[in-house]
Amino acid sequence: MLLLFHPSGHAERAARHGRPLDPADLLAEHNLRPALEATGWNPDEYEDASSHFLAHATLAG
């Protein structure tokens, strides 16, 4: 099992640091999901809320 967690979401962190969301961010769902799949992980859950970031994956097979 792989679990990535942060107590704030991407948009909140970007705003806190005075920068826009970066589409190249490796933790953005459209980047993270294919990266996980390419390395043998099945992305099971992805949440990027203002109050938290959570990604959960399990090994394929």
C-alpha distance matrix in Angstrom:
0.0 3.8 6.6 10.1 13.0 16.7 19.5 21.5 21.2 22.4 25.9 26.5 25.6 27.7 30.6 30.4 30.9 33.6 32.0 31.1 27.7 27.1 26.2 24.9 22.3 19.1 17.1 19.4 17.8 20.3 19.2 15.4 14.8 16.9 15.5 11.9 13.5 15.8 13.3 11.6 8.8 9.6 10.0 10.0 11.6 13.8 16.3 18.9 21.4 24.1 22.7 19.1 16.6 13.0 10.6 7.3 5.9 4.6 6.6 10.1 12.4
3.8 0.0 3.8 6.7 10.0 13.7 16.8 18.5 18.1 19.0 22.6 23.3 22.1 24.1 27.1 27.0 27.3 29.9 28.4 27.6 24.2 23.5 22.8 21.5 18.7 15.6 13.5 16.1 15.0 17.6 16.2 12.4 12.6 14.8 13.1 9.9 12.4 14.5 12.1 11.4 8.4 9.6 9.0 9.8 10.6 11.8 14.2 16.2 18.9 21.4 20.2 16.5 13.7 10.4 7.9 5.6 5.1 6.1 8.2 11.6 14.5
6.6 3.8 0.0 3.8 6.5 10.2 13.1 15.0 15.0 16.3 19.8 20.1 19.2 21.5 24.2 23.9 24.6 27.3 26.1 25.4 22.2 22.0 21.7 20.8 17.6 15.1 12.3 14.8 14.1 17.3 16.2 12.5 13.2 16.1 14.5 11.8 14.6 17.0 15.0 14.7 11.3 11.8 10.0 10.1 9.4 10.0 11.6 13.4 15.8 18.1 16.6 12.9 10.4 7.2 5.8 4.6 6.6 8.9 11.6 14.8 17.8
10.1 6.7 3.8 0.0 3.8 7.1 10.5 12.0 11.8 12.9 16.5 16.8 15.5 17.8 20.7 20.3 20.8 23.6 22.3 21.9 18.8 18.7 18.8 17.9 14.5 12.3 9.4 12.2 12.3 15.6 14.3 10.9 12.6 15.5 13.8 11.9 15.3 17.3 15.7 16.2 13.0 13.6 11.2 11.8 10.3 9.4 10.2 11.1 13.6 15.5 14.3 10.5 7.6 5.6 5.0 6.5 8.9 11.9 14.3 17.3 20.6
13.0 10.0 6.5 3.8 0.0 3.8 6.8 8.7 9.4 11.3 14.6 14.2 13.3 16.1 18.5 17.8 18.9 21.7 21.0 20.8 18.0 18.7 19.3 19.0 15.3 14.0 10.7 13.0 13.6 17.2 16.4 13.4 15.2 18.4 17.0 15.4 18.6 20.8 19.4 19.9 16.6 16.7 13.9 13.9 11.5 10.1 9.5 9.8 11.3 12.6 11.0 7.3 5.4 4.6 6.6 8.7 11.9 15.0 17.8 20.7 24.0
16.7 13.7 10.2 7.1 3.8 0.0 3.8 5.5 7.1 9.2 12.2 11.2 10.0 13.2 15.3 14.3 15.5 18.5 18.2 18.4 16.1 17.2 18.5 18.4 14.7 14.2 11.0 13.1 14.5 18.0 17.3 14.9 17.2 20.4 19.0 17.9 21.3 23.2 22.1 23.0 19.8 20.0 16.9 17.0 14.2 12.1 10.5 9.5 10.3 10.5 8.9 5.7 5.1 6.8 9.5 12.2 15.4 18.6 21.3 24.2 27.6
19.5 16.8 13.1 10.5 6.8 3.8 0.0 3.8 7.0 10.0 12.1 10.1 9.8 13.4 14.6 13.3 15.3 18.2 18.5 18.9 17.1 18.9 20.5 21.0 17.3 17.4 14.2 15.6 16.9 20.5 20.2 18.1 20.2 23.5 22.4 21.4 24.6 26.7 25.7 26.4 23.1 22.9 19.7 19.2 16.0 13.9 11.4 10.1 9.5 8.8 6.2 4.4 6.4 8.7 12.2 14.7 18.3 21.4 24.4 27.2 30.5
21.5 18.5 15.0 12.0 8.7 5.5 3.8 0.0 3.8 6.8 8.4 6.3 6.6 10.1 11.0 10.3 12.5 15.0 15.2 15.3 13.7 15.9 17.7 18.6 15.1 16.0 12.9 13.6 15.3 18.7 18.7 17.2 19.5 22.7 21.9 21.4 24.5 26.6 26.0 27.0 23.8 23.4 19.9 19.8 16.4 13.5 10.7 8.2 7.3 5.8 4.8 3.9 5.9 9.4 12.7 15.9 19.3 22.8 25.7 28.2 31.7
21.2 18.1 15.0 11.8 9.4 7.1 7.0 3.8 0.0 3.8 5.7 5.4 6.3 8.7 10.2 10.7 12.6 14.4 13.8 13.1 10.8 13.1 14.4 15.7 12.5 13.7 10.5 10.4 12.1 15.3 15.7 14.6 16.7 20.0 19.6 19.4 22.3 24.3 24.3 25.3 22.2 21.6 17.9 18.0 14.6 11.3 8.4 5.2 5.2 4.7 5.9 4.7 4.8 8.5 11.3 14.9 18.1 21.8 24.6 26.7 30.3
22.4 19.0 16.3 12.9 11.3 9.2 10.0 6.8 3.8 0.0 3.8 5.5 5.2 6.1 8.6 9.9 10.7 12.2 10.8 9.8 7.2 9.3 10.9 12.3 9.2 11.1 8.5 8.1 10.7 13.3 13.4 13.1 15.7 18.4 18.0 18.5 21.4 23.0 23.3 24.8 22.0 21.7 18.2 19.0 15.9 12.3 10.2 6.7 7.9 7.5 9.6 8.4 7.2 10.6 12.4 16.2 18.8 22.6 25.0 26.9 30.6
25.9 22.6 19.8 16.5 14.6 12.2 12.1 8.4 5.7 3.8 0.0 3.8 5.5 5.2 6.1 8.5 10.0 10.4 9.3 7.9 6.3 9.6 11.5 13.7 11.4 14.0 11.9 10.5 13.0 15.1 15.8 16.1 18.4 21.0 21.0 21.8 24.4 26.0 26.6 28.1 25.3 24.7 21.1 21.7 18.4 14.7 12.2 8.4 8.3 6.9 10.0 10.2 10.0 13.5 15.6 19.3 22.1 25.9 28.4 30.1 33.7
26.5 23.3 20.1 16.8 14.2 11.2 10.1 6.3 5.4 5.5 3.8 0.0 3.8 5.5 5.2 6.1 8.7 9.8 10.1 10.1 9.4 12.6 14.9 16.8 14.1 16.3 14.0 13.5 15.9 18.4 18.8 18.6 21.0 23.9 23.5 23.9 26.8 28.5 28.7 30.1 27.2 26.7 23.0 23.3 19.9 16.4 13.4 9.9 8.7 5.8 8.1 9.1 10.2 14.0 16.7 20.3 23.4 27.1 29.8 31.8 35.5
25.6 22.1 19.2 15.5 13.3 10.0 9.8 6.6 6.3 5.2 5.5 3.8 0.0 3.8 5.4 5.0 6.3 8.6 8.8 9.6 9.0 11.4 14.2 15.2 12.2 14.4 12.5 12.8 15.8 18.2 17.9 17.6 20.5 23.1 22.1 22.7 25.9 27.2 27.1 28.9 26.2 26.2 22.8 23.5 20.4 16.9 14.6 11.1 11.0 8.8 10.2 10.0 10.3 14.0 16.4 20.0 22.8 26.5 28.9 31.1 34.8
27.7 24.1 21.5 17.8 16.1 13.2 13.4 10.1 8.7 6.1 5.2 5.5 3.8 0.0 3.8 5.5 5.2 6.1 5.2 5.9 6.0 8.6 11.8 13.1 10.9 13.9 12.8 12.4 15.7 17.4 17.1 17.6 20.6 22.8 22.0 23.2 26.2 27.2 27.5 29.6 27.2 27.2 23.9 25.0 22.0 18.3 16.2 12.6 12.9 10.9 13.2 13.1 12.8 16.3 18.2 21.9 24.4 28.1 30.3 32.2 36.0
30.6 27.1 24.2 20.7 18.5 15.3 14.6 11.0 10.2 8.6 6.1 5.2 5.4 3.8 0.0 3.8 5.3 4.9 5.9 6.9 8.3 11.5 14.6 16.5 14.5 17.6 16.2 15.5 18.5 20.2 20.4 21.0 23.8 26.0 25.6 26.6 29.5 30.7 31.1 33.0 30.4 30.2 26.7 27.5 24.2 20.6 18.0 14.2 13.5 10.8 13.2 14.2 14.8 18.5 20.8 24.6 27.3 31.1 33.4 35.4 39.1
30.4 27.0 23.9 20.3 17.8 14.3 13.3 10.3 10.7 9.9 8.5 6.1 5.0 5.5 3.8 0.0 3.8 5.5 7.8 10.0 11.2 13.9 17.2 18.5 16.1 18.7 17.3 17.3 20.4 22.5 22.2 22.3 25.3 27.7 26.8 27.6 30.8 31.9 31.9 33.8 31.2 31.2 27.8 28.5 25.2 21.7 19.1 15.6 14.7 11.6 13.0 14.0 15.0 18.8 21.3 24.9 27.8 31.5 33.9 36.1 39.8
30.9 27.3 24.6 20.8 18.9 15.5 15.3 12.5 12.6 10.7 10.0 8.7 6.3 5.2 5.3 3.8 0.0 3.8 5.7 8.9 10.5 12.4 16.0 16.7 14.6 17.5 16.8 17.1 20.6 22.2 21.4 21.9 25.1 27.1 25.9 27.1 30.3 31.0 31.0 33.3 31.0 31.5 28.2 29.4 26.4 22.9 20.7 17.2 17.1 14.5 16.0 16.3 16.5 20.1 22.1 25.8 28.3 31.9 33.9 36.2 39.9
33.6 29.9 27.3 23.6 21.7 18.5 18.2 15.0 14.4 12.2 10.4 9.8 8.6 6.1 4.9 5.5 3.8 0.0 3.8 7.0 9.8 12.0 15.7 17.0 15.6 18.9 18.5 18.0 21.5 22.7 22.3 23.3 26.4 28.2 27.4 28.9 31.8 32.5 32.9 35.2 33.0 33.2 29.9 31.1 28.1 24.4 22.2 18.4 18.2 15.6 17.7 18.4 18.7 22.3 24.3 28.0 30.5 34.2 36.2 38.1 41.9
32.0 28.4 26.1 22.3 21.0 18.2 18.5 15.2 13.8 10.8 9.3 10.1 8.8 5.2 5.9 7.8 5.7 3.8 0.0 3.8 6.7 8.5 12.1 13.4 12.5 16.0 16.0 15.3 18.8 19.6 19.1 20.5 23.6 25.1 24.4 26.3 29.0 29.5 30.2 32.6 30.6 30.9 27.7 29.2 26.3 22.6 20.8 17.1 17.6 15.6 18.2 18.2 17.8 21.2 22.7 26.4 28.6 32.2 34.1 35.8 39.5
31.1 27.6 25.4 21.9 20.8 18.4 18.9 15.3 13.1 9.8 7.9 10.1 9.6 5.9 6.9 10.0 8.9 7.0 3.8 0.0 3.8 6.2 9.3 11.5 11.0 14.7 14.7 13.1 16.3 16.8 16.9 18.6 21.4 22.9 22.7 24.6 27.1 27.7 28.8 31.0 29.0 29.0 25.7 27.2 24.5 20.7 19.0 15.4 16.1 14.7 17.7 17.7 17.0 20.2 21.4 25.1 27.1 30.8 32.7 34.1 37.8
27.7 24.2 22.2 18.8 18.0 16.1 17.1 13.7 10.8 7.2 6.3 9.4 9.0 6.0 8.3 11.2 10.5 9.8 6.7 3.8 0.0 3.8 6.4 8.8 8.0 11.5 11.2 9.4 12.6 13.2 13.3 15.0 17.7 19.2 19.2 21.0 23.4 24.2 25.3 27.5 25.4 25.2 22.0 23.5 20.9 17.1 15.8 12.4 13.7 13.1 16.1 15.5 14.1 17.1 17.9 21.6 23.5 27.2 29.1 30.4 34.1
27.1 23.5 22.0 18.7 18.7 17.2 18.9 15.9 13.1 9.3 9.6 12.6 11.4 8.6 11.5 13.9 12.4 12.0 8.5 6.2 3.8 0.0 3.8 5.3 5.4 9.2 10.0 8.5 11.9 11.8 11.2 13.3 16.2 17.2 16.8 19.2 21.5 21.8 23.0 25.5 23.9 24.1 21.2 23.3 21.2 17.6 17.0 14.0 16.1 16.0 18.8 17.5 15.5 17.9 18.0 21.5 22.9 26.4 27.8 28.9 32.7
26.2 22.8 21.7 18.8 19.3 18.5 20.5 17.7 14.4 10.9 11.5 14.9 14.2 11.8 14.6 17.2 16.0 15.7 12.1 9.3 6.4 3.8 0.0 3.8 5.5 8.4 9.6 7.1 9.8 8.7 8.5 11.4 13.8 14.3 14.6 17.2 19.0 19.3 21.0 23.4 21.9 21.9 19.2 21.5 19.7 16.4 16.4 14.0 16.5 17.3 20.1 18.5 16.0 17.8 17.3 20.5 21.5 24.8 26.1 26.8 30.4
24.9 21.5 20.8 17.9 19.0 18.4 21.0 18.6 15.7 12.3 13.7 16.8 15.2 13.1 16.5 18.5 16.7 17.0 13.4 11.5 8.8 5.3 3.8 0.0 3.8 6.1 8.6 7.6 10.4 9.2 7.4 10.2 13.1 13.1 12.5 15.5 17.5 17.2 18.7 21.5 20.4 21.1 18.8 21.5 20.2 17.1 17.7 15.5 18.5 19.3 21.6 19.6 16.7 18.1 17.1 20.1 20.6 23.8 24.6 25.4 29.1
22.3 18.7 17.6 14.5 15.3 14.7 17.3 15.1 12.5 9.2 11.4 14.1 12.2 10.9 14.5 16.1 14.6 15.6 12.5 11.0 8.0 5.4 5.5 3.8 0.0 3.8 5.4 5.5 9.0 9.2 7.2 8.7 12.1 13.0 12.0 14.2 16.9 17.1 17.9 20.5 18.9 19.6 17.0 19.5 17.9 14.6 15.0 12.8 15.7 16.5 18.4 16.2 13.3 14.8 14.2 17.4 18.3 21.6 22.8 24.1 27.8
19.1 15.6 15.1 12.3 14.0 14.2 17.4 16.0 13.7 11.1 14.0 16.3 14.4 13.9 17.6 18.7 17.5 18.9 16.0 14.7 11.5 9.2 8.4 6.1 3.8 0.0 3.8 5.6 8.1 8.6 5.5 5.8 9.5 10.3 8.6 10.7 13.6 13.7 14.2 16.8 15.4 16.5 14.3 17.1 16.0 13.3 14.5 13.1 16.6 17.9 19.3 16.4 13.0 13.6 12.2 14.9 15.3 18.4 19.3 20.6 24.3
17.1 13.5 12.3 9.4 10.7 11.0 14.2 12.9 10.5 8.5 11.9 14.0 12.5 12.8 16.2 17.3 16.8 18.5 16.0 14.7 11.2 10.0 9.6 8.6 5.4 3.8 0.0 3.8 6.1 8.3 6.5 5.2 8.7 10.8 9.6 10.5 13.6 14.7 14.9 16.8 14.6 15.1 12.3 14.6 12.9 10.0 10.8 9.6 13.1 14.7 15.8 12.8 9.3 9.9 8.8 11.9 13.1 16.6 18.1 19.8 23.5
19.4 16.1 14.8 12.2 13.0 13.1 15.6 13.6 10.4 8.1 10.5 13.5 12.8 12.4 15.5 17.3 17.1 18.0 15.3 13.1 9.4 8.5 7.1 7.6 5.5 5.6 3.8 0.0 3.8 5.6 5.4 5.9 8.4 10.6 10.7 11.9 14.2 15.6 16.6 18.3 16.1 15.9 12.8 14.8 12.9 9.6 10.2 8.6 12.0 13.9 15.8 13.3 10.1 11.0 10.2 13.4 14.6 18.2 19.9 21.0 24.7
17.8 15.0 14.1 12.3 13.6 14.5 16.9 15.3 12.1 10.7 13.0 15.9 15.8 15.7 18.5 20.4 20.6 21.5 18.8 16.3 12.6 11.9 9.8 10.4 9.0 8.1 6.1 3.8 0.0 3.8 5.3 5.0 5.7 8.5 9.7 10.3 11.9 14.0 15.3 16.4 14.0 13.0 9.8 11.8 10.2 7.2 8.9 8.6 12.3 14.9 16.7 14.1 10.8 10.6 8.9 11.6 12.4 15.9 17.7 18.4 22.1
20.3 17.6 17.3 15.6 17.2 18.0 20.5 18.7 15.3 13.3 15.1 18.4 18.2 17.4 20.2 22.5 22.2 22.7 19.6 16.8 13.2 11.8 8.7 9.2 9.2 8.6 8.3 5.6 3.8 0.0 3.8 5.9 6.0 7.2 9.1 10.8 11.6 13.0 15.2 16.6 14.9 14.1 11.6 14.1 13.1 10.7 12.5 12.1 15.5 18.0 20.1 17.7 14.5 14.4 12.4 14.7 14.8 17.9 19.1 19.2 22.7
19.2 16.2 16.2 14.3 16.4 17.3 20.2 18.7 15.7 13.4 15.8 18.8 17.9 17.1 20.4 22.2 21.4 22.3 19.1 16.9 13.3 11.2 8.5 7.4 7.2 5.5 6.5 5.4 5.3 3.8 0.0 3.8 5.8 6.0 6.4 8.9 10.5 11.1 12.9 14.9 13.6 13.9 11.8 14.8 14.3 11.9 13.9 13.4 17.0 19.2 20.9 18.2 14.6 14.5 12.3 14.5 14.2 17.2 17.9 18.4 22.0
15.4 12.4 12.5 10.9 13.4 14.9 18.1 17.2 14.6 13.1 16.1 18.6 17.6 17.6 21.0 22.3 21.9 23.3 20.5 18.6 15.0 13.3 11.4 10.2 8.7 5.8 5.2 5.9 5.0 5.9 3.8 0.0 3.8 5.7 5.1 6.1 8.6 9.9 10.8 12.5 10.6 11.0 8.7 11.9 11.4 9.5 12.0 12.1 15.9 18.3 19.4 16.3 12.5 11.6 9.0 10.9 10.6 13.7 14.7 15.6 19.3
14.8 12.6 13.2 12.6 15.2 17.2 20.2 19.5 16.7 15.7 18.4 21.0 20.5 20.6 23.8 25.3 25.1 26.4 23.6 21.4 17.7 16.2 13.8 13.1 12.1 9.5 8.7 8.4 5.7 6.0 5.8 3.8 0.0 3.9 5.5 5.3 6.2 8.6 10.2 10.9 8.9 8.3 6.2 9.5 9.9 8.9 12.1 13.2 16.9 19.9 20.9 17.8 14.2 12.6 9.4 10.4 9.4 12.1 13.1 13.2 16.9
16.9 14.8 16.1 15.5 18.4 20.4 23.5 22.7 20.0 18.4 21.0 23.9 23.1 22.8 26.0 27.7 27.1 28.2 25.1 22.9 19.2 17.2 14.3 13.1 13.0 10.3 10.8 10.6 8.5 7.2 6.0 5.7 3.9 0.0 3.8 5.4 5.0 6.0 8.6 10.0 9.4 9.6 8.9 12.5 13.5 12.8 15.9 16.7 20.5 23.2 24.5 21.4 17.7 16.2 13.0 13.6 11.9 13.8 13.8 13.4 16.8
15.5 13.1 14.5 13.8 17.0 19.0 22.4 21.9 19.6 18.0 21.0 23.5 22.1 22.0 25.6 26.8 25.9 27.4 24.4 22.7 19.2 16.8 14.6 12.5 12.0 8.6 9.6 10.7 9.7 9.1 6.4 5.1 5.5 3.8 0.0 3.8 5.5 5.2 6.5 9.0 8.6 10.2 9.7 13.5 14.4 13.6 16.6 17.1 20.9 23.4 24.3 21.0 17.2 15.8 12.5 13.2 11.4 13.3 12.9 13.3 16.8
11.9 9.9 11.8 11.9 15.4 17.9 21.4 21.4 19.4 18.5 21.8 23.9 22.7 23.2 26.6 27.6 27.1 28.9 26.3 24.6 21.0 19.2 17.2 15.5 14.2 10.7 10.5 11.9 10.3 10.8 8.9 6.1 5.3 5.4 3.8 0.0 3.8 5.5 5.3 6.5 5.0 6.8 6.7 10.5 11.9 11.9 15.3 16.6 20.3 23.0 23.5 19.9 16.2 14.0 10.4 10.2 7.9 9.5 9.3 10.1 13.7
13.5 12.4 14.6 15.3 18.6 21.3 24.6 24.5 22.3 21.4 24.4 26.8 25.9 26.2 29.5 30.8 30.3 31.8 29.0 27.1 23.4 21.5 19.0 17.5 16.9 13.6 13.6 14.2 11.9 11.6 10.5 8.6 6.2 5.0 5.5 3.8 0.0 3.8 5.4 5.2 5.0 5.8 7.2 10.8 13.0 13.6 17.2 18.9 22.5 25.6 26.2 22.7 19.1 16.7 13.0 12.3 9.4 10.0 9.2 8.4 11.8
15.8 14.5 17.0 17.3 20.8 23.2 26.7 26.6 24.3 23.0 26.0 28.5 27.2 27.2 30.7 31.9 31.0 32.5 29.5 27.7 24.2 21.8 19.3 17.2 17.1 13.7 14.7 15.6 14.0 13.0 11.1 9.9 8.6 6.0 5.2 5.5 3.8 0.0 3.8 5.7 7.4 9.4 10.9 14.5 16.6 16.8 20.2 21.4 25.2 28.0 28.7 25.2 21.5 19.4 15.8 15.3 12.5 12.9 11.2 10.5 13.4
13.3 12.1 15.0 15.7 19.4 22.1 25.7 26.0 24.3 23.3 26.6 28.7 27.1 27.5 31.1 31.9 31.0 32.9 30.2 28.8 25.3 23.0 21.0 18.7 17.9 14.2 14.9 16.6 15.3 15.2 12.9 10.8 10.2 8.6 6.5 5.3 5.4 3.8 0.0 3.8 5.9 9.2 11.0 14.4 16.6 17.1 20.5 21.8 25.5 28.1 28.4 24.7 21.0 18.8 15.2 14.2 11.2 11.1 9.0 9.2 12.1
11.6 11.4 14.7 16.2 19.9 23.0 26.4 27.0 25.3 24.8 28.1 30.1 28.9 29.6 33.0 33.8 33.3 35.2 32.6 31.0 27.5 25.5 23.4 21.5 20.5 16.8 16.8 18.3 16.4 16.6 14.9 12.5 10.9 10.0 9.0 6.5 5.2 5.7 3.8 0.0 3.8 6.8 9.7 12.6 15.4 16.8 20.4 22.3 25.8 28.8 28.8 25.2 21.6 18.8 15.1 13.3 9.8 8.6 6.0 5.5 8.4
8.8 8.4 11.3 13.0 16.6 19.8 23.1 23.8 22.2 22.0 25.3 27.2 26.2 27.2 30.4 31.2 31.0 33.0 30.6 29.0 25.4 23.9 21.9 20.4 18.9 15.4 14.6 16.1 14.0 14.9 13.6 10.6 8.9 9.4 8.6 5.0 5.0 7.4 5.9 3.8 0.0 3.8 6.2 9.1 11.8 13.3 16.9 19.0 22.4 25.5 25.3 21.7 18.3 15.3 11.6 9.6 6.0 5.5 4.5 5.3 9.0
9.6 9.6 11.8 13.6 16.7 20.0 22.9 23.4 21.6 21.7 24.7 26.7 26.2 27.2 30.2 31.2 31.5 33.2 30.9 29.0 25.2 24.1 21.9 21.1 19.6 16.5 15.1 15.9 13.0 14.1 13.9 11.0 8.3 9.6 10.2 6.8 5.8 9.4 9.2 6.8 3.8 0.0 3.8 6.0 9.3 11.4 15.1 17.7 20.9 24.3 24.3 20.9 17.6 14.5 10.8 8.6 5.3 5.2 6.0 5.7 9.2
10.0 9.0 10.0 11.2 13.9 16.9 19.7 19.9 17.9 18.2 21.1 23.0 22.8 23.9 26.7 27.8 28.2 29.9 27.7 25.7 22.0 21.2 19.2 18.8 17.0 14.3 12.3 12.8 9.8 11.6 11.8 8.7 6.2 8.9 9.7 6.7 7.2 10.9 11.0 9.7 6.2 3.8 0.0 3.8 6.0 7.6 11.3 13.9 17.2 20.5 20.6 17.3 14.1 11.1 7.5 6.1 4.3 6.7 8.8 9.4 12.9
10.0 9.8 10.1 11.8 13.9 17.0 19.2 19.8 18.0 19.0 21.7 23.3 23.5 25.0 27.5 28.5 29.4 31.1 29.2 27.2 23.5 23.3 21.5 21.5 19.5 17.1 14.6 14.8 11.8 14.1 14.8 11.9 9.5 12.5 13.5 10.5 10.8 14.5 14.4 12.6 9.1 6.0 3.8 0.0 3.8 7.1 10.4 13.7 16.4 19.9 19.7 16.6 13.9 10.6 7.7 5.6 5.1 7.0 10.1 10.8 13.7
11.6 10.6 9.4 10.3 11.5 14.2 16.0 16.4 14.6 15.9 18.4 19.9 20.4 22.0 24.2 25.2 26.4 28.1 26.3 24.5 20.9 21.2 19.7 20.2 17.9 16.0 12.9 12.9 10.2 13.1 14.3 11.4 9.9 13.5 14.4 11.9 13.0 16.6 16.6 15.4 11.8 9.3 6.0 3.8 0.0 3.8 6.7 10.2 12.6 16.2 16.0 13.1 10.6 7.5 5.6 5.0 6.9 9.9 13.2 14.4 17.4
13.8 11.8 10.0 9.4 10.1 12.1 13.9 13.5 11.3 12.3 14.7 16.4 16.9 18.3 20.6 21.7 22.9 24.4 22.6 20.7 17.1 17.6 16.4 17.1 14.6 13.3 10.0 9.6 7.2 10.7 11.9 9.5 8.9 12.8 13.6 11.9 13.6 16.8 17.1 16.8 13.3 11.4 7.6 7.1 3.8 0.0 3.8 6.7 9.6 13.2 13.5 10.6 7.8 5.7 4.5 6.6 8.9 12.5 15.6 16.8 20.2
16.3 14.2 11.6 10.2 9.5 10.5 11.4 10.7 8.4 10.2 12.2 13.4 14.6 16.2 18.0 19.1 20.7 22.2 20.8 19.0 15.8 17.0 16.4 17.7 15.0 14.5 10.8 10.2 8.9 12.5 13.9 12.0 12.1 15.9 16.6 15.3 17.2 20.2 20.5 20.4 16.9 15.1 11.3 10.4 6.7 3.8 0.0 3.8 6.0 9.6 9.9 7.5 5.6 5.1 6.4 9.1 12.2 15.7 19.0 20.5 23.8
18.9 16.2 13.4 11.1 9.8 9.5 10.1 8.2 5.2 6.7 8.4 9.9 11.1 12.6 14.2 15.6 17.2 18.4 17.1 15.4 12.4 14.0 14.0 15.5 12.8 13.1 9.6 8.6 8.6 12.1 13.4 12.1 13.2 16.7 17.1 16.6 18.9 21.4 21.8 22.3 19.0 17.7 13.9 13.7 10.2 6.7 3.8 0.0 3.8 6.8 8.2 6.3 4.6 6.5 8.4 11.9 14.8 18.6 21.6 23.2 26.7
21.4 18.9 15.8 13.6 11.3 10.3 9.5 7.3 5.2 7.9 8.3 8.7 11.0 12.9 13.5 14.7 17.1 18.2 17.6 16.1 13.7 16.1 16.5 18.5 15.7 16.6 13.1 12.0 12.3 15.5 17.0 15.9 16.9 20.5 20.9 20.3 22.5 25.2 25.5 25.8 22.4 20.9 17.2 16.4 12.6 9.6 6.0 3.8 0.0 3.8 5.3 5.3 6.1 8.6 11.4 14.5 17.8 21.4 24.6 26.3 29.7
24.1 21.4 18.1 15.5 12.6 10.5 8.8 5.8 4.7 7.5 6.9 5.8 8.8 10.9 10.8 11.6 14.5 15.6 15.6 14.7 13.1 16.0 17.3 19.3 16.5 17.9 14.7 13.9 14.9 18.0 19.2 18.3 19.9 23.2 23.4 23.0 25.6 28.0 28.1 28.8 25.5 24.3 20.5 19.9 16.2 13.2 9.6 6.8 3.8 0.0 3.8 5.7 7.9 11.1 14.3 17.5 20.9 24.5 27.7 29.6 33.0
22.7 20.2 16.6 14.3 11.0 8.9 6.2 4.8 5.9 9.6 10.0 8.1 10.2 13.2 13.2 13.0 16.0 17.7 18.2 17.7 16.1 18.8 20.1 21.6 18.4 19.3 15.8 15.8 16.7 20.1 20.9 19.4 20.9 24.5 24.3 23.5 26.2 28.7 28.4 28.8 25.3 24.3 20.6 19.7 16.0 13.5 9.9 8.2 5.3 3.8 0.0 3.8 7.3 10.2 13.8 16.6 20.3 23.7 27.0 29.2 32.5
19.1 16.5 12.9 10.5 7.3 5.7 4.4 3.9 4.7 8.4 10.2 9.1 10.0 13.1 14.2 14.0 16.3 18.4 18.2 17.7 15.5 17.5 18.5 19.6 16.2 16.4 12.8 13.3 14.1 17.7 18.2 16.3 17.8 21.4 21.0 19.9 22.7 25.2 24.7 25.2 21.7 20.9 17.3 16.6 13.1 10.6 7.5 6.3 5.3 5.7 3.8 0.0 3.8 6.5 10.2 13.1 16.7 20.2 23.4 25.7 29.0
16.6 13.7 10.4 7.6 5.4 5.1 6.4 5.9 4.8 7.2 10.0 10.2 10.3 12.8 14.8 15.0 16.5 18.7 17.8 17.0 14.1 15.5 16.0 16.7 13.3 13.0 9.3 10.1 10.8 14.5 14.6 12.5 14.2 17.7 17.2 16.2 19.1 21.5 21.0 21.6 18.3 17.6 14.1 13.9 10.6 7.8 5.6 4.6 6.1 7.9 7.3 3.8 0.0 3.8 6.9 10.3 13.7 17.3 20.3 22.5 26.0
13.0 10.4 7.2 5.6 4.6 6.8 8.7 9.4 8.5 10.6 13.5 14.0 14.0 16.3 18.5 18.8 20.1 22.3 21.2 20.2 17.1 17.9 17.8 18.1 14.8 13.6 9.9 11.0 10.6 14.4 14.5 11.6 12.6 16.2 15.8 14.0 16.7 19.4 18.8 18.8 15.3 14.5 11.1 10.6 7.5 5.7 5.1 6.5 8.6 11.1 10.2 6.5 3.8 0.0 3.8 6.6 10.2 13.7 16.9 19.2 22.5
10.6 7.9 5.8 5.0 6.6 9.5 12.2 12.7 11.3 12.4 15.6 16.7 16.4 18.2 20.8 21.3 22.1 24.3 22.7 21.4 17.9 18.0 17.3 17.1 14.2 12.2 8.8 10.2 8.9 12.4 12.3 9.0 9.4 13.0 12.5 10.4 13.0 15.8 15.2 15.1 11.6 10.8 7.5 7.7 5.6 4.5 6.4 8.4 11.4 14.3 13.8 10.2 6.9 3.8 0.0 3.8 6.8 10.5 13.5 15.6 19.1
7.3 5.6 4.6 6.5 8.7 12.2 14.7 15.9 14.9 16.2 19.3 20.3 20.0 21.9 24.6 24.9 25.8 28.0 26.4 25.1 21.6 21.5 20.5 20.1 17.4 14.9 11.9 13.4 11.6 14.7 14.5 10.9 10.4 13.6 13.2 10.2 12.3 15.3 14.2 13.3 9.6 8.6 6.1 5.6 5.0 6.6 9.1 11.9 14.5 17.5 16.6 13.1 10.3 6.6 3.8 0.0 3.8 7.1 10.5 12.8 16.0
5.9 5.1 6.6 8.9 11.9 15.4 18.3 19.3 18.1 18.8 22.1 23.4 22.8 24.4 27.3 27.8 28.3 30.5 28.6 27.1 23.5 22.9 21.5 20.6 18.3 15.3 13.1 14.6 12.4 14.8 14.2 10.6 9.4 11.9 11.4 7.9 9.4 12.5 11.2 9.8 6.0 5.3 4.3 5.1 6.9 8.9 12.2 14.8 17.8 20.9 20.3 16.7 13.7 10.2 6.8 3.8 0.0 3.8 6.8 9.0 12.4
4.6 6.1 8.9 11.9 15.0 18.6 21.4 22.8 21.8 22.6 25.9 27.1 26.5 28.1 31.1 31.5 31.9 34.2 32.2 30.8 27.2 26.4 24.8 23.8 21.6 18.4 16.6 18.2 15.9 17.9 17.2 13.7 12.1 13.8 13.3 9.5 10.0 12.9 11.1 8.6 5.5 5.2 6.7 7.0 9.9 12.5 15.7 18.6 21.4 24.5 23.7 20.2 17.3 13.7 10.5 7.1 3.8 0.0 3.8 6.3 9.1
6.6 8.2 11.6 14.3 17.8 21.3 24.4 25.7 24.6 25.0 28.4 29.8 28.9 30.3 33.4 33.9 33.9 36.2 34.1 32.7 29.1 27.8 26.1 24.6 22.8 19.3 18.1 19.9 17.7 19.1 17.9 14.7 13.1 13.8 12.9 9.3 9.2 11.2 9.0 6.0 4.5 6.0 8.8 10.1 13.2 15.6 19.0 21.6 24.6 27.7 27.0 23.4 20.3 16.9 13.5 10.5 6.8 3.8 0.0 3.8 6.5
10.1 11.6 14.8 17.3 20.7 24.2 27.2 28.2 26.7 26.9 30.1 31.8 31.1 32.2 35.4 36.1 36.2 38.1 35.8 34.1 30.4 28.9 26.8 25.4 24.1 20.6 19.8 21.0 18.4 19.2 18.4 15.6 13.2 13.4 13.3 10.1 8.4 10.5 9.2 5.5 5.3 5.7 9.4 10.8 14.4 16.8 20.5 23.2 26.3 29.6 29.2 25.7 22.5 19.2 15.6 12.8 9.0 6.3 3.8 0.0 3.8
12.4 14.5 17.8 20.6 24.0 27.6 30.5 31.7 30.3 30.6 33.7 35.5 34.8 36.0 39.1 39.8 39.9 41.9 39.5 37.8 34.1 32.7 30.4 29.1 27.8 24.3 23.5 24.7 22.1 22.7 22.0 19.3 16.9 16.8 16.8 13.7 11.8 13.4 12.1 8.4 9.0 9.2 12.9 13.7 17.4 20.2 23.8 26.7 29.7 33.0 32.5 29.0 26.0 22.5 19.1 16.0 12.4 9.1 6.5 3.8 0.0
